[in-house]
């Protein structure tokens, strides 16, 4: 079997029965649609239950990955309950935003319903990736009595500064693109085969309530109560059940894993591999692992009281990545597994590298030198996506071109390999010529041929230097001492390479630009880099190996139209404008056992001119298609949203059009201006 192959398992210790749909009643009177996999004999031999709660539609949106995962758990003695949130998929009600208290309340009711079923022992766990990983933590913080353990994958404990909205207090353009995604998703119809003749009434109610969420998110630019809700970092002690936190270095969500290990007081484990925003048994970059077997050991320990030995192993396990040629897509990232008995670890030595006129050096420089950081506004088109999925060219490419327009400091050629594990930190002394500015730092691995691979990066809104809750404008010309923490990483810098820091004050289109053109002044002698250096240890060679990746059988589906992907950067020298186009077409798929056909196209258009941050423009367009020939359903929705800005305001627009059998039957438009709050 090849390194990234997945072994399909069809014979399990217990025969699996699937309940394709059942409705779970809530006290409020609405019903949530659930799909359940469980052992055939579970009603006479009850089992613990694993709950997953998402808005992404069990009928189509997550059906492919659900088929790979939940029957596998069920075949090993668990009831897996996959529930659509209210207002999503085939559930009743309205979905109004992410991570609302209502969502948690509904989950508590569902857990109570599960424990009362004759097939359940009364012990429950929660599994989830991304949204499902978020709410796993949030529901755990509510302490439902049946919940013994969770597995949270690609999630975060901090909804403000370590999510898809305001990284380091700087607005990510994913605030718009993710908002556009949910704007499109919330326009989708339920399936008449599940909800019956009421499907159109349910759908129309959703369309009426489908106000673009980006408008809310633009109105909360600081860490206020809106973001504090659902951020379990507000009080880690709320979580008492066992937590297995999982992430990937190629994903936007990896920082929370070591942070949860450090700050939770409950039983906990952490795992970070090379993966992007996918499950470790089928995610890329590889190597994939036997994640289902690993999590079965976790569930057996916490839900069945079986001593699997999993809690005797190191608390934190991470994939130490070897140096790699820069590429926007990797099938595999070479490396090895390393582990720490606890985190933070006593085995990390912090190495300080000073900023000097000669580059990064072990000794501080003697000269007082100031350098200007004044980056072209279009810098950043080679940085890939904030949240990579590993299936398309969405990882950062060769950094040389963009390093050339930044302030760069570099070590001498390494005569000994350097391995880091943790979050590098920059201590910078700098000033700005405007009251509103941000700083971006990239840590790169530079090969002897000059190729530059981004290892990690970080950003800080300088008006948030002391607080995300109460930012303060800069005083132009005044010097400030800034701490900038980069994203956690595990990486080898080999002999013959150099370690490079590249500093900029823009990174488009990942971050919305500052209101005015900005020049920063960096005082070299008072600035340095701190690297979390990990020493080689023999204990890494004795780690329990992960088993090869396994899954249940894939779903039955027919490709009606093939998928495609476009990522294109264009330069208009007449306008001095750079444009990025990203088009992701899923094609059209027929779920053969269900008779349900679906597909989508997302289009993202970004542009900015060299000399004008207010020229920044982001336009997003989604097409969603659904067909059920046996119910005469043929639906297409077109959702568009856009953002521009002045120095004082953001200007948001949106439009939704609905077509049935290619006849427009519904449309709405939105326009909103929001004051910029030091962003």
C-alpha positions in Angstrom: 0.0 0.0 0.0 1.4 3.4 -1.0 2.0 6.1 1.7 -1.2 8.0 1.0 -3.5 5.0 0.2 -6.5 4.4 2.3 -7.5 0.8 3.1 -11.3 0.3 2.7 -12.7 -1.8 5.5 -16.0 -3.6 4.8 -16.1 -6.3 7.6 -16.4 -5.0 11.1 -16.7 -6.7 14.5 -20.4 -5.7 14.6 -22.8 -5.5 11.7 -23.9 -1.9 11.0 -27.4 -0.6 10.5 -28.1 2.9 9.1 -31.1 5.0 9.8 -30.9 7.3 6.8 -33.1 10.0 8.5 -34.9 10.5 11.7 -36.2 13.7 13.3 -35.2 14.7 16.8 -37.8 16.9 18.5 -36.8 20.0 20.5 -38.8 21.5 23.3 -39.3 24.6 21.2 -41.3 22.5 18.7 -38.9 22.3 15.8 -37.3 19.1 14.6 -33.7 18.4 13.7 -32.8 15.9 11.0 -30.4 13.2 12.0 -28.6 10.3 10.2 -27.6 7.5 12.5 -25.2 4.5 12.1 -25.2 1.9 14.9 -24.6 -1.8 15.4 -27.6 -3.9 14.3 -28.0 -5.4 17.8 -27.5 -2.1 19.7 -31.0 -2.2 21.2 -30.2 -5.4 23.0 -26.5 -4.7 23.5 -26.4 -0.9 23.9 -23.3 1.2 23.0 -21.9 4.7 23.7 -22.8 7.4 21.2 -20.6 9.8 19.1 -22.4 13.0 18.2 -21.5 15.4 15.3 -23.4 18.6 14.8 -23.0 20.7 11.7 -24.8 23.1 9.3 -23.2 21.6 6.2 -26.0 19.1 5.3 -25.7 15.4 6.0 -27.7 14.8 2.8 -25.0 16.1 0.5 -22.5 18.5 2.0 -20.7 16.1 4.3 -22.1 12.8 3.0 -18.8 11.8 1.3 -16.7 12.1 4.5 -19.5 10.8 6.7 -19.6 7.6 4.7 -15.8 7.1 5.3 -16.0 7.7 9.1 -19.2 7.0 10.9 -19.9 3.4 9.7 -16.4 2.6 10.8 -17.0 3.7 14.4 -20.4 2.0 14.3 -18.8 -1.3 13.2 -16.6 -1.1 16.3 -19.4 -0.7 18.7 -20.6 2.9 18.7 -23.8 4.8 17.7 -22.9 7.7 15.4 -25.4 10.5 15.3 -24.9 13.1 12.6 -27.3 16.0 13.1 -28.1 19.0 10.8 -28.4 22.2 12.8 -31.6 24.1 12.9 -32.2 25.9 9.5 -29.6 23.7 7.7 -30.1 20.6 5.5 -33.4 19.0 6.3 -33.8 20.4 9.8 -36.5 22.9 10.6 -35.9 26.5 11.9 -33.6 29.2 10.9 -29.8 29.4 11.0 -28.9 33.0 12.0 -25.1 32.9 12.6 -22.2 30.8 13.8 -21.9 29.5 17.3 -24.9 31.1 18.9 -26.1 30.1 22.3 -29.2 28.6 20.6 -26.8 26.1 18.8 -25.4 25.0 22.1 -28.8 24.7 23.7 -30.0 22.6 20.8 -26.9 20.3 21.1 -27.7 19.8 24.8 -31.2 18.7 23.9 -29.9 16.3 21.3 -27.4 14.8 23.7 -30.2 14.3 26.2 -32.4 12.6 23.5 -29.5 10.3 22.5 -29.0 9.1 26.1 -32.6 8.1 26.3 -32.5 5.9 23.3 -32.6 2.1 24.0 -29.4 1.6 21.9 -27.3 4.0 24.0 -25.5 3.2 27.2 -25.8 6.8 28.4 -22.1 7.7 27.6 -21.5 10.2 24.8 -18.7 11.8 22.9 -18.5 14.6 20.4 -16.4 14.5 17.2 -16.0 17.4 14.7 -13.8 19.2 12.3 -13.8 23.0 11.8 -17.3 24.2 12.8 -17.9 20.8 14.5 -14.6 21.1 16.3 -15.5 24.6 17.5 -18.8 23.5 18.9 -17.3 20.4 20.4 -15.3 22.7 22.7 -18.2 25.0 23.2 -20.7 22.2 24.1 -18.1 20.7 26.4 -17.9 24.0 28.3 -21.6 23.6 29.0 -20.8 20.3 30.8 -23.6 18.1 29.7 -23.6 15.1 32.2 -23.4 12.4 29.6 -20.4 13.9 27.7 -17.2 12.1 28.7 -14.8 13.1 25.8 -14.5 15.0 22.6 -12.2 15.0 19.5 -11.9 18.5 18.2 -10.2 18.8 14.8 -9.0 22.0 13.0 -10.7 24.3 15.5 -9.9 27.1 17.8 -10.5 28.3 21.3 -10.4 32.0 20.2 -13.0 33.2 17.8 -11.6 36.7 17.4 -7.8 36.6 16.9 -7.2 33.0 15.9 -10.1 32.3 13.5 -11.1 33.3 10.0 -12.1 36.9 10.9 -9.4 39.1 12.6 -6.0 37.4 12.7 -3.9 39.4 15.2 -6.6 42.1 15.0 -6.2 42.5 11.3 -9.2 41.8 9.1 -8.8 38.7 7.1 -10.5 38.8 3.7 -11.8 35.4 4.6 -14.3 37.3 6.7 -15.8 38.1 3.4 -15.1 34.9 1.5 -16.4 32.7 4.4 -19.4 35.0 4.8 -20.0 34.5 1.0 -19.8 30.8 1.5 -22.4 30.7 4.2 -24.6 33.2 2.3 -24.6 30.7 -0.6 -25.0 27.7 1.7 -28.0 29.3 3.4 -29.8 29.6 0.1 -29.9 25.8 -0.5 -33.3 24.0 -0.4 -34.1 20.9 1.8 -34.7 17.6 0.1 -38.4 16.8 -0.6 -37.5 13.1 -0.2 -36.9 13.9 3.5 -39.2 16.8 4.4 -42.0 16.1 2.0 -44.3 18.7 0.4 -43.4 21.4 2.9 -39.9 21.6 1.4 -40.6 24.8 -0.5 -42.2 26.6 2.5 -39.1 25.7 4.6 -36.8 27.0 1.8 -38.7 30.3 1.4 -38.4 30.9 5.1 -34.7 30.4 4.9 -34.3 32.7 1.9 -36.3 35.5 3.7 -33.9 35.1 6.7 -30.7 34.8 4.6 -29.0 38.1 5.6 -25.3 38.0 4.8 -23.4 37.3 7.9 -20.4 39.4 6.8 -22.4 42.5 7.6 -22.5 41.4 11.3 -18.8 40.5 11.3 -17.8 43.8 9.8 -19.6 45.5 12.6 -17.5 43.8 15.3 -13.9 44.8 14.6 -12.6 44.5 18.1 -12.7 41.6 20.6 -16.1 42.4 22.1 -18.8 40.2 23.6 -19.8 39.1 20.2 -16.5 37.2 19.8 -16.0 36.4 23.4 -19.1 34.2 23.3 -18.1 30.8 22.1 -14.4 31.5 22.7 -13.6 28.9 25.3 -10.3 30.7 26.1 -12.4 33.1 28.1 -12.5 30.3 30.8 -10.7 27.1 30.1 -11.8 25.7 33.5 -15.3 25.4 32.0 -14.2 22.2 30.2 -14.0 19.1 32.4 -14.4 16.2 30.0 -11.4 14.7 28.1 -10.2 16.6 25.0 -8.2 15.3 22.1 -7.2 18.3 20.0 -6.0 17.7 16.4 -4.6 20.0 13.8 -2.4 20.3 10.7 0.5 22.5 9.8 -0.9 23.3 6.4 -4.3 24.4 7.9 -5.3 27.8 9.2 -6.1 26.1 12.6 -3.0 24.7 14.4 -2.2 27.2 17.1 -5.1 26.0 19.3 -3.7 22.5 19.9 -0.6 23.5 21.9 -2.6 26.3 23.6 -5.3 23.9 24.7 -2.6 21.5 26.0 -1.1 24.3 28.0 -4.2 25.9 29.5 -6.8 23.2 29.9 -6.8 21.3 33.2 -8.9 18.3 32.1 -7.4 15.1 30.7 -6.0 16.1 27.2 -3.9 15.1 24.3 -2.7 16.9 21.2 -1.8 15.8 17.7 -0.6 18.0 14.8 0.3 16.5 11.4 1.2 17.8 8.0 -2.4 18.0 6.9 -4.5 20.9 5.6 -8.1 21.4 6.6 -9.1 17.7 6.4 -9.4 14.6 8.6 -6.0 12.9 9.1 -7.1 9.6 7.5 -7.8 11.2 4.1 -6.3 14.6 4.3 -3.4 16.0 2.3 -0.5 16.7 2.4 0.3 13.3 3.7 1.3 11.1 5.2 -2.2 10.0 6.2 -2.5 8.0 9.4 -4.9 5.5 10.9 -6.8 8.2 12.5 -10.0 6.2 13.0 -8.0 3.5 14.8 -6.3 6.2 16.9 -9.6 7.8 17.9 -11.1 4.4 18.6 -8.5 3.9 21.3 -9.6 7.3 22.6 -13.3 6.5 22.6 -12.7 3.0 24.0 -10.7 4.5 26.9 -13.2 7.3 27.8 -16.6 5.9 26.7 -16.1 2.1 27.4 -13.5 2.2 30.3 -11.1 0.0 28.3 -7.5 0.6 29.1 -6.0 1.1 25.6 -2.8 2.7 26.8 -3.5 5.9 25.0 -3.3 8.1 28.1 0.1 6.5 29.0 1.6 8.0 25.8 3.1 11.5 25.4 0.7 14.3 25.7 1.7 16.1 22.5 2.7 14.5 19.2 3.7 16.5 16.1 5.0 16.0 12.6 8.5 17.4 12.3 8.6 18.6 8.7 11.7 18.3 6.7 12.8 21.1 4.4 10.8 21.1 1.2 11.0 22.8 -2.2 8.3 25.5 -2.2 5.1 24.3 -3.8 1.4 25.3 -3.8 0.5 21.6 -3.5 2.1 18.7 -1.8 1.1 15.0 -2.0 3.4 14.3 1.0 5.5 16.4 3.3 8.5 14.4 4.4 9.4 14.3 8.0 9.0 12.2 11.2 6.9 12.1 14.3 8.2 13.7 17.5 6.6 13.9 20.9 6.7 15.8 24.2 5.5 14.2 27.4 3.7 17.5 28.3 3.3 20.9 26.8 4.8 23.4 27.3 7.9 21.3 27.2 11.1 21.5 29.2 13.0 20.3 26.1 12.5 23.5 24.1 15.5 25.9 24.2 14.8 29.4 23.1 17.4 30.7 20.7 17.7 34.5 20.3 18.8 35.9 16.9 19.4 39.6 16.8 18.6 42.0 14.0 21.9 43.4 12.8 23.2 45.2 9.7 24.6 41.8 8.6 21.3 39.9 9.1 20.2 37.6 11.9 23.1 36.9 14.3 23.7 35.4 17.7 25.2 38.7 18.9 23.5 42.1 18.9 24.7 44.6 16.4 26.8 47.6 17.4 25.4 50.2 15.0 22.2 52.2 15.4 20.4 51.5 12.1 16.8 52.2 11.2 15.2 50.6 8.1 12.0 51.5 6.4 9.2 49.0 5.8 7.0 50.2 3.0 5.6 47.3 1.0 3.8 47.5 -2.3 0.1 47.0 -1.8 -0.1 44.0 -4.1 2.5 42.0 -2.2 1.0 38.7 -1.1 -0.5 36.9 -4.2 2.0 34.0 -3.7 0.9 33.4 -0.1 -1.9 30.9 -0.9 -5.1 30.7 1.2 -5.4 31.4 4.9 -7.2 28.1 5.3 -5.8 25.5 2.8 -7.7 22.4 2.0 -4.8 20.6 0.3 -6.7 19.5 -2.7 -6.0 22.5 -5.0 -3.0 24.8 -5.4 -3.8 26.8 -2.2 -0.5 26.6 -0.3 2.2 29.4 -0.4 4.5 29.1 -3.3 8.1 30.3 -3.8 8.6 33.4 -1.6 11.6 35.0 -3.4 9.6 37.5 -5.5 7.7 38.8 -2.4 10.8 38.6 -0.2 12.4 41.1 -2.6 9.9 43.8 -1.8 10.2 43.3 2.0 12.8 44.0 4.7 14.7 40.8 4.9 17.1 39.5 7.6 18.9 36.2 7.2 21.2 34.0 9.2 24.6 32.8 7.9 24.6 29.5 6.1 23.8 26.8 8.7 26.6 24.5 9.6 24.3 22.5 12.0 20.6 21.6 11.4 18.1 23.6 13.4 14.8 22.1 14.4 12.0 24.2 15.9 8.7 23.2 17.6 6.4 25.9 18.9 5.6 29.5 18.1 8.5 31.8 17.1 8.3 35.2 18.6 9.6 38.6 17.2 10.4 41.5 19.5 10.4 44.6 17.4 11.0 48.3 18.1 9.3 50.4 15.4 7.3 53.5 14.5 4.7 54.3 11.9 4.0 57.5 10.0 0.2 56.9 10.3 -2.0 56.2 13.3 -3.3 52.9 11.9 -0.9 50.2 10.6 0.0 46.5 10.8 3.1 44.4 10.6 3.4 41.0 8.9 6.4 38.7 9.5 7.2 35.5 7.5 9.8 32.9 8.6 11.3 31.3 5.6 13.6 28.4 4.8 16.1 29.5 2.1 17.8 26.8 0.1 21.3 27.1 -1.5 19.7 27.7 -4.9 17.8 30.7 -3.5 14.3 29.2 -3.3 12.4 30.4 -0.3 9.8 28.2 1.4 7.4 29.8 3.9 7.6 28.0 7.2 5.3 30.1 9.3 4.0 33.7 9.7 2.2 36.1 11.9 0.5 39.5 11.8 -0.4 42.2 14.3 -2.6 45.2 14.0 -0.3 47.7 15.7 -3.3 49.6 17.2 -4.0 46.3 19.0 -0.4 46.1 20.5 -1.8 46.1 24.1 -5.3 44.9 23.7 -7.7 43.4 21.1 -10.6 44.8 23.2 -9.4 48.4 23.5 -7.1 49.3 20.6 -5.4 52.7 20.6 -4.1 54.6 17.6 -0.4 55.0 17.1 1.3 58.3 17.5 3.1 58.9 14.2 6.8 58.9 14.8 6.8 57.5 18.3 8.7 54.2 18.8 6.9 51.2 20.2 8.1 47.9 21.5 6.0 45.2 19.8 5.7 41.4 20.5 4.6 39.5 17.4 4.0 35.8 17.8 4.1 33.6 14.7 1.9 30.5 14.1 3.1 27.3 15.8 5.1 25.0 13.6 7.5 22.0 13.6 10.3 22.4 11.0 13.8 21.3 10.2 16.2 23.9 8.7 19.0 21.7 7.3 22.7 22.3 6.9 23.5 24.6 4.0 20.3 26.5 4.2 19.6 29.9 5.9 16.7 31.1 8.1 15.1 34.3 6.8 12.7 36.8 8.3 10.7 38.9 5.8 8.8 41.9 7.2 6.1 43.8 5.4 3.2 46.2 6.2 0.8 44.7 3.7 -0.2 41.2 2.5 -2.9 41.3 -0.1 -5.3 39.6 -0.6 -5.1 37.8 2.7 -5.5 41.0 4.7 -7.5 44.1 4.0 -5.0 47.0 3.7 -4.6 49.8 6.1 -6.7 53.0 5.4 -3.7 55.0 4.2 -0.4 54.2 2.7 2.0 53.4 5.6 5.7 53.4 6.1 7.1 51.8 9.2 10.5 52.4 10.7 12.3 49.5 12.3 15.1 50.0 14.8 17.4 47.1 14.1 19.5 47.0 17.2 16.5 46.8 19.5 14.8 44.0 17.6 15.3 40.2 17.6 13.8 36.8 16.8 13.2 34.0 19.4 13.2 30.5 18.0 11.8 27.5 19.9 14.6 25.0 19.2 14.1 21.4 20.0 17.0 19.1 20.6 17.1 15.6 18.9 16.0 12.9 21.4 16.2 9.1 21.2 12.7 8.8 22.6 11.2 9.9 19.3 12.5 6.6 17.8 10.4 4.5 20.3 7.0 6.2 19.7 4.1 3.9 19.0 3.7 4.0 15.2 0.3 5.0 13.8 -1.4 2.3 11.8 -2.1 2.8 8.1 -5.1 4.9 7.1 -8.4 3.0 7.0 -12.0 4.0 6.3 -15.4 2.6 5.6 -16.6 2.3 2.0 -17.1 5.5 0.0 -20.6 6.7 -0.9 -22.1 5.7 -4.2 -22.0 8.7 -6.6 -21.9 9.4 -10.3 -20.0 12.3 -11.8 -22.3 14.2 -14.1 -19.9 17.1 -14.7 -16.2 17.1 -13.8 -14.7 19.5 -11.2 -12.2 22.1 -12.1 -10.0 24.8 -10.4 -8.5 28.0 -11.6 -6.0 30.3 -9.7 -4.7 33.1 -11.8 -2.7 36.3 -11.1 -2.8 39.1 -13.7 -0.9 42.3 -13.9 -2.2 45.5 -15.6 0.8 47.8 -15.9 -1.3 50.6 -17.4 -3.4 50.9 -14.2 -0.6 49.5 -12.0 -3.1 47.0 -10.8 -2.8 43.4 -9.7 -5.7 41.0 -9.9 -6.2 37.5 -8.5 -8.9 35.2 -9.7 -9.8 31.9 -7.9 -12.6 29.7 -9.4 -13.5 26.4 -7.7 -16.1 24.3 -9.6 -17.2 21.1 -7.9 -18.8 19.8 -11.0 -22.2 18.1 -10.7 -22.7 14.9 -8.7 -25.6 12.4 -8.5 -25.9 10.5 -5.2 -27.0 7.3 -6.9 -28.8 5.8 -3.9 -30.6 9.0 -3.1 -31.5 10.3 -6.5 -30.2 13.8 -5.4 -28.0 15.8 -7.7 -25.9 18.8 -6.6 -22.9 21.0 -7.5 -21.5 24.5 -6.9 -19.1 27.0 -8.4 -17.3 29.6 -6.2 -15.6 32.6 -7.8 -13.3 35.1 -6.0 -12.0 38.2 -7.7 -9.5 40.5 -5.9 -7.8 43.6 -7.2 -5.6 46.4 -5.8 -3.5 49.2 -7.3 0.1 49.8 -6.3 -0.3 53.2 -4.8 -3.8 53.2 -3.3 -5.1 51.0 -0.5 -8.6 52.3 -1.0 -8.5 50.7 -4.5 -8.8 47.3 -2.8 -11.8 45.4 -4.1 -13.1 41.9 -3.3 -16.0 40.4 -5.3 -17.4 36.9 -4.6 -19.9 34.9 -6.6 -21.4 31.5 -5.8 -23.6 29.3 -7.9 -25.5 26.5 -6.1 -27.4 23.8 -8.1 -29.8 21.1 -6.9 -32.0 18.7 -8.8 -34.4 16.0 -7.9 -36.1 14.8 -11.1 -38.6 12.6 -9.3 -39.9 15.6 -7.3 -39.7 18.1 -10.2 -37.0 20.1 -8.2 -34.5 22.1 -10.3 -33.0 24.9 -8.3 -30.1 27.3 -9.0 -29.1 30.1 -6.6 -26.7 32.9 -7.5 -25.3 34.9 -4.5 -22.9 37.8 -4.9 -21.1 40.0 -2.3 -18.5 42.7 -2.6 -16.3 44.9 -0.4 -14.6 48.2 -1.0 -13.4 50.9 1.4 -12.5 54.5 2.0 -10.1 55.5 4.8 -13.2 55.9 7.1 -15.6 53.2 6.1 -16.1 49.7 4.6 -18.8 49.5 1.9 -20.5 46.1 1.5 -23.0 45.0 -1.1 -24.8 41.7 -1.7 -27.3 40.2 -4.1 -29.2 36.9 -4.1 -31.1 35.5 -7.1 -33.1 32.2 -7.1 -34.1 30.3 -10.2 -36.5 27.3 -10.5 -36.3 25.5 -13.8 -34.3 28.5 -15.0 -37.1 31.0 -14.2 -36.2 33.7 -11.6 -38.6 33.3 -8.6 -36.8 35.3 -5.9 -34.3 38.1 -5.5 -32.9 40.5 -2.9 -30.1 43.1 -2.5 -28.2 44.5 0.4 -26.1 47.6 0.9 -24.3 48.5 4.1 -21.6 51.0 5.1 -19.7 50.4 8.4 -17.2 52.7 10.1 -13.6 51.4 10.3 -12.5 51.0 13.9 -8.7 51.2 13.6 -8.8 48.4 11.0 
